[in-house]
Amino acid sequence: MPLKKEKAKYVLENWKLGVHLLFHTYRFGVNNEWWSLWDSMFGLPWYKKINLWQIYDNCQAMKFRAIACKFISSVE
């Protein structure tokens, strides 16, 4: 039960950054802010964002980063 609370807290605190990392937005969610003053170097145009495989890969990369930085635990 505590692991679910830990992950839920992490998601609630960092949902803007998660949207940025999943969809490679230019300004939304960069540095976990609503709008950044500068474009992200990882931003993609909208027609390259609509790719389910890429979104899945980005989701797996986000999970890996969160575990590697010890924001969430790797034990399920």
FENDA-V348216 format. One record per pair of residues at least 24 apart in sequence whose ideal C-beta (glycine too) atoms are under 6 Angstrom apart, sorted by the first residue. I is the first residue (numbers start at 0). GAP is how many residues later the second one is. Records with the same first field share a line. If there is no record, write none. Layout:
I->GAP ; GAP
//
This chain:
5->66
6->65
9->61 ; 62
20->37 ; 41
21->33 ; 36
22->26
//
